[in-house]
Amino acid sequence: MFETNADNLFTHLRDEMGLESNALVWLHSGVMGLGLLKNGIKTITNVFDNILSDGALVIPTFSYSWCNGEHYDPLTTECWNMGVYAKDAWKDQRFKRSNNPNFSVSVMDNTVNQQIRNALLSDGAEGTCFGKNSSFHNMYLLSKDRPGYIILLGGAHNDVVFRTTFLHMIEEEIGVPYRYIKKFKDVNNPDNYVEQYVRYLSEEEYLEVNKKPPPIHYKFPIEPNYKQLGIDLKKESLIKIVKFGYSETRMVPIYSFCKWLQEKLKNNPEYFIN
């Protein structure tokens, strides 16, 4: 059986993937593709900590708390659906978690004065989960001035070549017709709410929001299709794919990917549901 250890994972990420010491990394992680993970999930955290000596690792710790009418506490609320690595890694004291009750992120920051962490942890129950001032928008802005990457490790999202939460940030910016802004309220204080860009789940929901019938080609619930995205990223040489263990690591630069996708969705707002 293939064994992932600190040495071969370090070599893979730094030398094969070309990860710089000052990079900002948004990590979607699996572990099945890593084979036997020596010393457990802390190995992944330790390797990124060592490589990103002047950078930061950001992981999804989404709890969907207010979506489900539940209380959210960044110090205690679990994120059971985030995979084997992220669901426990955020509890490492090197990570700090944001206040967004549905789409929180956790940051391990080695930059001077924790400038990345400070920019991302301001994300709370204001604005939208993916819009301006969100963690995703702030990562996008930070990636203008330093290397920034979306990395899929260990077989994460292996149903397609590539997908990531960043897609929703661009969908919201462009205003795609199959999603809309929905409010989710704090169960303990209904005056507090967070707005989230969600897909339509039914024809009735579309009618209620838009006061008109949906396009006849819409099928509910709206289900995105990301197959073409992977094909196009390969064609445009925007994705780096390197085999590691029993899977492939896929890496896309945040800033150039987002700019590219902006143009794609401007030209075809239904790119993801065609």
Residue pairs with C-beta under 8 A, 6 or more apart in sequence:
1 35
1 36
2 34
2 35
2 36
2 245
2 246
3 35
3 36
3 37
3 38
4 34
4 35
4 36
4 37
4 38
4 43
4 154
4 244
4 245
5 38
5 39
5 43
6 38
6 39
6 43
6 46
6 47
9 34
9 43
9 44
9 47
9 244
10 47
10 50
10 51
12 242
12 244
12 249
13 19
13 47
13 48
13 51
13 249
14 51
16 242
16 244
16 249
17 151
17 240
17 242
17 249
17 251
18 240
19 25
19 51
19 52
19 149
20 55
20 147
21 51
21 52
21 53
21 54
21 55
22 52
22 54
22 55
22 111
22 146
22 147
23 52
23 55
23 146
23 147
23 148
23 149
24 55
24 56
24 58
24 116
24 139
24 142
24 143
24 146
24 147
24 148
24 149
24 254
25 48
25 52
25 55
25 56
25 57
25 58
25 148
25 149
25 151
26 58
26 59
26 139
26 148
26 149
26 150
26 151
26 164
26 166
26 254
27 48
27 57
27 58
27 59
27 86
27 151
27 153
28 60
28 83
28 150
28 151
28 152
28 153
28 156
28 157
28 164
29 44
29 59
29 83
29 84
29 85
29 86
29 152
29 153
29 154
29 156
30 83
30 84
30 85
30 152
30 153
30 154
30 155
30 156
30 157
30 158
30 247
31 37
31 41
31 83
31 84
31 85
31 154
31 155
32 154
32 155
32 246
32 247
33 153
33 154
33 155
33 158
33 244
33 245
33 246
33 247
33 248
34 153
34 154
34 155
34 244
34 245
34 246
34 247
35 245
35 246
37 43
37 44
41 84
41 85
41 88
41 89
42 89
42 92
44 85
44 89
44 153
45 57
45 89
45 92
45 94
45 108
48 57
48 108
49 57
49 94
49 108
49 110
52 108
52 110
53 110
54 110
54 111
54 112
55 110
55 111
55 116
55 146
55 147
56 107
56 108
56 109
56 110
56 111
56 116
56 117
57 107
57 108
58 105
58 106
58 107
58 108
58 116
58 120
58 135
58 139
59 82
59 85
59 86
59 89
59 90
59 95
59 105
59 106
60 79
60 82
60 86
60 103
60 105
60 165
61 79
61 82
61 86
61 90
61 97
61 104
61 105
61 106
62 79
62 81
62 82
62 102
62 103
62 104
63 70
63 72
63 77
63 78
63 79
63 101
63 102
63 104
64 81
64 102
65 71
65 72
65 77
65 101
65 102
66 72
66 101
66 102
66 125
66 184
66 185
66 186
66 187
66 193
66 194
67 102
67 184
67 196
69 187
70 77
70 187
71 77
71 187
71 188
72 101
72 102
72 104
74 97
74 98
74 99
74 104
75 97
78 87
79 86
79 87
79 90
79 104
80 87
81 87
83 156
85 154
86 106
89 95
89 106
90 97
90 106
92 108
94 108
95 106
95 107
95 108
96 106
96 107
96 108
96 109
96 117
96 121
97 104
97 105
97 106
97 107
97 121
98 104
98 105
98 106
98 107
98 120
98 121
98 122
98 123
98 124
98 135
99 121
99 123
99 124
99 125
100 123
100 124
100 125
100 129
100 134
100 135
100 194
101 125
101 184
101 186
101 194
102 129
102 184
102 194
102 196
103 129
103 130
103 134
103 135
103 165
103 196
104 123
105 120
105 123
105 135
107 116
107 117
107 120
107 121
109 115
109 116
109 117
111 117
116 142
119 138
119 141
119 142
120 135
120 138
120 139
122 133
122 138
123 133
123 134
123 135
123 138
124 194
125 186
125 192
125 193
125 194
126 133
126 194
127 133
127 134
127 195
128 134
128 172
128 181
128 194
128 195
128 196
128 197
129 168
129 194
129 195
129 196
129 197
130 136
130 137
130 165
130 168
130 169
130 171
130 172
130 196
130 197
131 137
131 169
131 172
131 173
131 195
131 197
134 169
136 165
136 166
136 168
136 169
137 169
139 148
139 166
139 254
140 148
140 166
140 169
140 254
140 255
140 258
142 148
143 253
143 254
143 255
144 255
147 253
148 253
148 254
148 255
149 251
149 252
149 253
149 254
150 164
150 166
150 251
150 252
150 253
150 254
150 257
151 249
151 250
151 251
152 162
152 164
152 249
152 250
152 251
153 244
153 249
154 245
154 247
154 249
155 246
155 247
155 248
157 163
157 164
158 247
160 226
160 227
160 229
160 230
161 226
161 227
161 229
161 230
161 231
161 233
161 234
161 239
161 241
161 250
162 226
162 229
162 230
162 233
162 239
162 250
162 252
163 226
163 229
164 252
166 254
166 257
166 258
167 224
167 226
167 261
167 272
168 179
168 197
169 258
170 258
170 261
170 262
170 265
171 179
171 197
171 265
171 272
172 179
172 181
172 197
173 262
174 262
174 265
174 266
174 269
175 269
176 265
176 269
176 270
176 272
177 215
177 269
177 270
178 199
178 200
178 218
178 222
178 270
178 272
178 273
179 197
179 198
179 199
179 200
179 222
180 197
180 198
180 200
180 209
181 195
181 196
181 197
181 198
182 195
182 196
182 197
182 198
183 193
183 194
183 195
184 193
184 194
184 195
184 196
185 192
185 193
186 192
186 193
199 221
199 222
199 223
199 224
200 206
200 209
200 214
200 218
200 220
200 221
200 222
201 220
201 221
201 222
202 220
202 221
203 213
203 214
203 218
203 220
205 220
206 213
206 214
206 218
206 220
207 213
207 214
214 220
218 273
222 273
223 273
224 272
224 273
225 272
225 273
225 274
226 272
228 271
228 274
229 271
229 272
230 239
232 264
233 239
233 252
233 257
234 241
236 260
238 252
238 253
238 256
238 257
238 260
239 250
239 251
239 252
240 250
240 251
240 252
241 248
241 249
241 250
241 251
242 248
242 249
243 249
264 271
265 271
268 274
